[in-house]
Amino acid sequence: MNVVMSSLVYGNQKQHTDVRAEELQQLISAMETVRESKGLVVQLTGEPGSGKTRLLTLLAKEARTRGYTVLRASCTESTQNKPIQGFAQLLTSESRSPESGTRLRESATLLRSLVDCSTVNTGRTPAYIPGDPRCQLMHQVRSLLEGWAQQGLVLIVDDLHWADPDTLEVLEHLVSWPLNSPVLLVVAHRTRPAPHPLHVTLAHAAEIGTAQRIELAPLSVGQSSELVDMPADSPVLHHLHRASHGNPLYLLALAEAHHRHAATGCGTPDEPPGWLSSRLLSEMTLLTDGESAAAAAAAVMGDTFTMEDMEEVAELDTDSTCRAIDSLCQRDVFRPTGNGTHLRFRHPLLRRVIHADTDPCWRTAAQRKAVSLMARSGTPAAELAPLLEQMLPGPGDQERVLFARVAREILADDPVSATRLLRLALRALPEGDQHAVERTELMKTLARALGISGDLRENIGQLQEILGRIPSEPRAPRARAVAFYGLLECALGRHSQALSTLAGEPGSTPAPETPEAAALAVTQQLVAFLSGMPTDDQRLGASLRYARCHGDRATETGALAALALSRVVSAGPELVAAAVDECAAAVDALTGQTLGAHPEYLAALGWAESVTGRWPAAERHLVRAVAMATASHDTHLLAPFLIKLSYAQYQFGRLIEAQRTAAEAQRIAARLRLDFPLHIATALEAAYSASIVQDGPGTRRAAALTESVLSQLGPRDSAWRTSSALWLADAAREFIDPGRWTTMASAVFGGPGLARVPTSLRPLGFELLAEASARAGRPDPEWADRAEAAASDPGAPLLRAHALAARAHVLTRSGTASAAADRYQEAARLFASAGMARHQAHTLILAAPRLITAGRRPEGGSALDRAKEIAQASGSRSLLARVDKERRRLFAQRREPPREPFTPVAAPAPDTRLTALTDREHEVASLAGAGKRTREIAELLRLSPRTVDVHLTRIYRKLDLHSRAALARFMAQAG
């Protein structure tokens, strides 16, 4: 045993005593009880490694300290068939004393007689008939033990499951007819003993009060924390606790492995140390060849297996397999599971040790056979994955294709394992043009797995290397790979690398000559737009014409979406509206299957519609884009999609929904370390939360985060970034300092004319500046003038609404209250027609005091009533507080009828444990938490019920929950 383990096991005895202190006290109390009464029996049970032997050692030490005589025996498998071996060890274990010589001679005589009558030697079943020699021997046993019990006697028999039949017979007699002396008999065995009359007798004795049962349960997290000296909230401790199943022996071993790996980098954190391997393998030394083959075959097959599959992998006949399984179950190596059709090892560490000990050549062949069998029988991918990770694909195509299929199926639930399988498949993939399509799909799937696991940025070089190995012919797979990689680089903020990759591709010419070149040109222009570079409308037009000529509906839609983005940035309202309408019509005419590979086209359209104020259509297309990106596991695209979707939800007044969407964008951006999306999502989530639950710290945090985002923008930032920042400022307009906002806006958005802001968004920007100037006490009509000039198109009612609000903000001189109120009310009407409930409520609150000043008190009250209805529907405490404040200020001198109090729905604080779940696990947890049954979840997510159960097991483990009811409560609290 090495130094680390020695210190863990023997260096701190208090640790071990404390974690089983309650059970030790029960044993000591039982020992004290026998001094006042007749004999008592204690049955101590627990899993192998649960601490039974150590408890017995502590009991024996305490008993000797208190003056008891202690006789102790430990049964073993090697002596299981030797007559009376266990009882003989018990009688000869007494420490040397003046009387020990006489007792040993008495014991020797009795033992010789017991051997002569042994059931092992004679094969006869004992019959307790008065006068029978064997019955007389039992009386002699009782007499001998009662002679030893004058000062109290403690009999300890450990590992009773290995006891020989004669010893079991003697113990059964002592349990059935307890000694009328101060004798404590403690028998310890595994939780799952082989059937024997003694266990029936013990159960009966417990019922009548002559025996007690102490069962060593798995350690709790708190006990595990004490045992290995780790904080109770440590993620490492929770992992070790789950992996060990709360078993002290395995917990100590895994803790040692973790410390060793952390200190030296050797091995793996879950690799069992040598001393544990030796201890577990010692159980295998007496196995027959058939039993050893069965155990090795089962270890190859994974956590669960069937007799039929094991028979084929082990190459045993049915009779030999049945005998081996029966023996291994009796030895507690195997245990039945489920409905009895499957078997498993008693602990995963035992399987791992046996697996590592098998011959490598035999193991490789057996693994291939096991994988083939399980794949043919429809074994879920989640169960196949661990087996595939331990082997390399063979030279043919079949195993490589299986690796890729399993990786795709487990992608959402276990992206780390999927990554390993995909790398193995890529390593086995031959070079050559004929494998270009397969290499492209493997690269894209690997990138998606890395995106889900959060390892994408660190492995971008590997993806680039794979891209370099995809030949230029045939063109289609190469073009798809380059387009995918370009968007990937762009999503990670590597804009120059993305543009360089796309521009350097052969066939990237102004006039496309192939479908692949047309699609690549569209991607290049989308990336240029997102990178803040000017788009090439001529190339987009050429790609659009080529796509229409060749019936390529997907590329046609992409070209229209890119042209719409270009128009939004630089063209007038009429051209913008025409481009957006044309793209929307093309998108709505296509099925999801046609656009399934291009969620970015839908998102581009949704962004263009957002800028032009077409919020219902924008939300509909963004929802589709999010669903498509989620289905295709394009995690790198999701954060910006969700950010735009959250703002659409905010516009409609669905604040809690917007807050959750922004929090999800924040989670994904944090995992992938997407800097700007993370900052914008965090600030939006803070602004939404501050609106839902108004408090000082929340509003200050929202303001600080908004100012931080604005300070990061530069002159070369894209329209996507500047529009996102402007929408953030709109969401946080109640919280940011008006003076600082005015100064920052001019610097960030291109001077007083907001030159860097898309044309259709400038009226919003000018309106924000007009309101800020009024809030600062220096209303500036210039901002209203600019807003009206930017909203001159009569066909753009939303732009006009912002211009009306901007003018109303600066109408503060005497005699202008009615004009300001009229403009606010008209702006509110236009906002309402666009579905923008949040802006409608805001302008109505501002209109109310102007209406009162103008002597239009009923209209002012109605405006506040309507604003309050919107606040209640959206769950906005900040809006409600503003309504109530205005009502108290404006109607302080009038008796108002009592109004129903409002209890806003508070935004749930995100639970950090949810970040440990994969996207698929999050879906399953949400559905299960909503009360869906396994079969219903399987149908909704198109999974097998067995795979859903695998997900739930992982969810319970990661969230440290133990039931569906607990999961439902957790998800309800987490929101």
C-alpha positions, 0 to 999 in steps of 0.5 A: 500500500502506498503512502497516500492510501496509508494516510487515508486508511490508517493515518486518521482513525478518527475519520473512519470511526466518525463516518460509522460512529452511529453503527459502532455505538449500536454494537457497543450498546448491544455488548453492554446489554448482554451483561444484564441479560442472556445472550444476544445476536447481532447481524451486521450486513453491508456491501463489500468494502462498506466497513464491516471488518473495521467496525468489528475490529473497533468493537473487539478493541473496545470489548477487551478494554472493558474486560470482555473475552473476545473470540474472533474468526474470519471465514474465507472461500479457501476454507469453505469446504473444510470441516468446522474450520470457521468455528475452530478458528473462533475457539482458538483465537483467545489471547494467552491467559492462565486459563487458555491452556485448559480451554484450548485442550477442551476446545481441541477435544470438542473440535475433533468430535465435531470433525468426526460428525461433520456433514462435510465428511459424512454427507448427512443432514444433522437431526437434533434428536435427544441422545443423538451424538451430534445433539450432545456435541451442541450441548458441549459447545454451549457449555464450553462457551458459557464457561468462557462467559463469566466476565462477558464473552464477545463472539465475532464471525466475519465474512459469514458468507464463506463459512463452512456448513459445520460452522453455519450449523453451530451458529444456527444452533446458538441463534435458535437457542440463545445462551443463558449467559452474557454472550454477544454473538456478532455475525457479519456478511455481505448484503446478498448472502447465499440462501441458508437456513441460518439467515432464516433463523436470524430473521426469526430471531430478530422478530422475537427480539433475540437478535438485532440487524445493523445494515451499513448503508452507503455513505452520505455526501457529508460522511464522504466529505469527512472520510476523504477530507474534502469540502462537502460542496466540492464537485470532485467530492460529488463525482467521487461519491457517485462513482463509488456509490457511497462505498468507503473502500471504493471512495478511498481508492478513487480519492487516491487516484484523483490525488495521484492524477492531480499531483503527477498527471499519471493515469486517469482520475478514475483508474483504480490503484494497484492495491484495490485491483489486487484485492478485487482480483483475489476474489477471482483466484479460485474461479474455474476456466469457464467462470473466468471466461464468463467474467472476462466476457461480461467485463468486455460487454459493459455495465449490463449484459445478457446470458446469451451475449456473454455465452457467444463472446466467451465461446462457452456452451449453454450449460457451461454458461449457466453454471458459470453465471450461477457460481459468479452470482453466488460469489456476488460477482454478478447480480441480476438486474431489471426484470431478471433478463440482464446481469451486472457486476456488483460494482462498476470498479470490479468490472473495470479491474477485471477488464484491465486484467484480461489478455489484451489480444483476447480482449480486443477480439472479444470487444469486436464480437460484443459490439457486433452482437449488441449493435445487431440487437439494437442496443442503445447508442449510450450503452455502445459508446463506452465499448467503442471508446476502448477499441479502434475501428477495423480496416473495413467501413462497417465499424467506422460507420458504426462509430460515427452513427453512435457519436451522432446519436449520443451527441446531445447527451454525451458530447465528450464521448462523441468527440472521442468516437469521432476522432477515432473514426477520422483516424481510421478514415482512408485518404482519397477523393472517395471519402471526401463526403464522409470526412466533411460530415465527420468534421462537421459532427466533431465541431458540433460535439466540441461546441456542445462540450465547450471545447470548440475554441481549443480545438479549432486548429484540429478542425482546420487540419481536417478541412485541409485534408478534404480534397477540392474535387468533388466540389460539393463536400469541400464547399459545404465544409468550407462554408460550415468552417467559415461560419464557425470561425465567425461565430467564435469572433475570428472574423479575419480568419473566416473571411480568409478561409472563404475568399481563398477557396477555389471557385470563389469568383464574382460569377458562380459557375456551380451550385457550390460556388453560389452557396459559398458566395452567400455564406461569404457575404453573410460572414462579411456582414457579421464581421462589419465589412461591406457586402458585395451586392453584385456577387449576391445578385449573381448567386441569386440568379444562378440559384433561381436558374438551377432551382436551388431554393435554399441558396436563393433564400440565403441570397435574398436574406443577405441582400435584405441585410445589406439593404437594411444597413444602407438603403431607404425604407422602400427598398428595405421593405421590398427586400424583406418582403421578398425574402420572407415570402421565399422562406415561408414557401419552403419546408424545414427540410429544405432549409434544415442545413441553413438556420443562419438564413432564417436568423438573418431574415429575423434580424432584418425584420427586427430592424424594420419593426416587424416583430411578429414575423421576426419572432416566428422566423427566429423561433424556427432558426433556434429550433433548426440549430438545436436539432442540428446541434449547431451550438455555435450559432445559438447564442446570437439567435437567442439574443435576438429572440429574447429582444423580440419577446421583450418587445411583446412584454413577455419579460419572464420568457425574455429573461429565460431566453437571454439566460440560455444565450448567456449559458451557451456563450459562456460555455463556448467563450463567445466574448461579445454574445456573452456580454450582451446576453448577460446585460440583457438578462440583467435588464430584464431581471431588473424590470421584473423584480425592481431593486436597487442592486439589480438596476445598478447591475443592469446599468453597469453592464449596459455601459460596459457593453457600449464601451466595448464597441468600436468604429469597425463593429458590425451592424449586428453588434451596434443594433444589439447594443442599441436594443440593449440600451432600449431595454435598460433605458429606465436604469442607465444614467442619461448624461453618460448614455448621451455621451457614450451614444455619440461616441459609439454610434457614429456621432450625432447622426448615429452613422453606424446604426442601421437606417431603420433603427436610427429613429429609436436611437434618436428617441432614446437620446431625446428622452435622455436629454429630457431626463437630464433636465436639458431637453434637446429638440435636435434629437426630435428633429433628427428622429422625424427626418429619419422617419419621413417614410409614411409607410413605416409606422413604427419609425413614426412612433419613435419620432412622435415619442421623441418630439413629445419628450422635448415638448416641456415648455408651458402650453405644450402639454396637450401637444406632447400628450397627443404625440405620446398617445399616437405613438402608443397606438402605433406601438400597440399595432406593432405588438410592442406592448413594452413601448406602449406602456412606457409612452402611456406612463409618460403621457399621463402627466401631460394629459393631467396638466392639459386638463384631460384628467380622465384620459390620464387615468385611462392611460395609467390604467392601460399601462398597469394592465400591460405591467401586470400581464408582463410581470414587470415590477418596474413598470408597475412601480412607475404607474403607482408612483405617477398615480400617487403624484397626480391623484394625491388630492383625489380619493381613488377607489381601492385597486387590487394589489399586484403580485408580479411573478419574480424571475427565477434565479438560475441554478448553477447546477443546470449548467452541468446538463447537456442540451438534450439532458436539459430537454429531458429534465424540463419534460420530466419536471413538467410531469411527462412520463418516460414514454411521452418524453420518448415520443416527443424527442423521438428517442427510445424509452430506454435512452430516456431512462439513461438520460434521467439517470445522468440528470439525477446524478448531476443534480444530486436528486433521487426521484422524479418528484424531487426533479419536478420541484427542482425544475419548478424552482429553477424556472 
